[in-house]
Amino acid sequence: MAKPVKRMVKPGLVRKKYCRLCRSKVKEIDYKEVEFLQKFISERGKILSPRISGNCAKHQRKISRAIKRARIMALLPFVGE
């Protein structure tokens, strides 16, 4: 019985993360959409970096601005639990 062939992945080769907001053509990022904004916050309450979340610079600025506004309006916590 033949063993299945495993494909070798080159070390250091990581698939590029594309901005999911550019793909879905999001026009507005609203600070009142708490469930959406929580995808970009770590469990400790920190805003995820674009390196981890895969956002482009334009959308990262809009997301961080919306998260900060939601924190001031007490929709999101400043610190994780």
C-alpha positions in Angstrom: 0.0 0.0 0.0 1.5 3.3 -1.1 1.8 6.2 1.4 0.2 9.5 0.5 2.6 12.1 -0.8 3.0 15.1 1.4 3.7 18.4 -0.3 6.6 20.3 1.0 6.0 23.9 1.9 9.0 26.2 1.6 10.0 27.5 5.0 9.2 31.1 5.5 6.6 31.1 2.8 3.4 32.4 4.3 0.2 33.0 2.4 -0.5 36.8 2.1 -3.4 38.0 4.1 -5.8 40.1 2.1 -7.9 42.8 3.6 -11.3 41.3 4.1 -12.9 44.7 4.1 -11.5 45.5 0.6 -12.7 42.1 -0.6 -16.3 42.6 0.7 -16.2 46.3 -0.4 -17.3 47.7 2.9 -18.1 51.4 2.5 -18.7 52.5 6.1 -17.3 51.2 9.4 -19.7 52.2 12.2 -18.8 52.4 15.9 -22.2 51.0 16.8 -21.6 47.6 15.2 -20.0 46.0 18.3 -20.1 42.4 17.0 -18.2 43.4 13.9 -15.6 45.4 15.8 -14.9 42.6 18.3 -13.4 40.6 15.5 -10.5 43.1 15.5 -9.9 43.1 19.2 -7.9 40.6 21.2 -9.3 38.9 24.3 -7.3 41.3 26.4 -9.0 44.3 24.7 -6.1 45.4 22.5 -6.7 46.3 18.9 -5.1 43.7 16.6 -2.3 44.8 14.4 -2.7 44.8 10.6 -0.1 42.1 10.4 -2.4 39.8 12.4 -5.8 40.9 11.2 -4.7 41.3 7.5 -6.2 44.8 7.1 -4.9 47.4 4.7 -3.7 50.7 6.2 -6.8 52.6 5.2 -9.2 50.1 6.8 -7.0 49.7 9.8 -7.2 53.4 10.5 -11.0 53.4 10.2 -11.3 50.3 12.4 -9.1 51.7 15.1 -11.0 55.0 15.0 -14.3 53.1 15.3 -13.1 51.0 18.2 -11.8 54.0 20.1 -15.2 55.8 19.6 -17.1 52.6 20.8 -14.9 52.5 23.9 -15.7 56.1 24.8 -19.4 55.4 24.3 -19.0 52.4 26.6 -20.0 49.9 23.9 -16.6 48.1 24.1 -14.4 47.7 27.1 -11.0 49.4 27.4 -9.5 46.3 29.1 -10.2 42.6 28.6 -11.7 40.6 31.4 
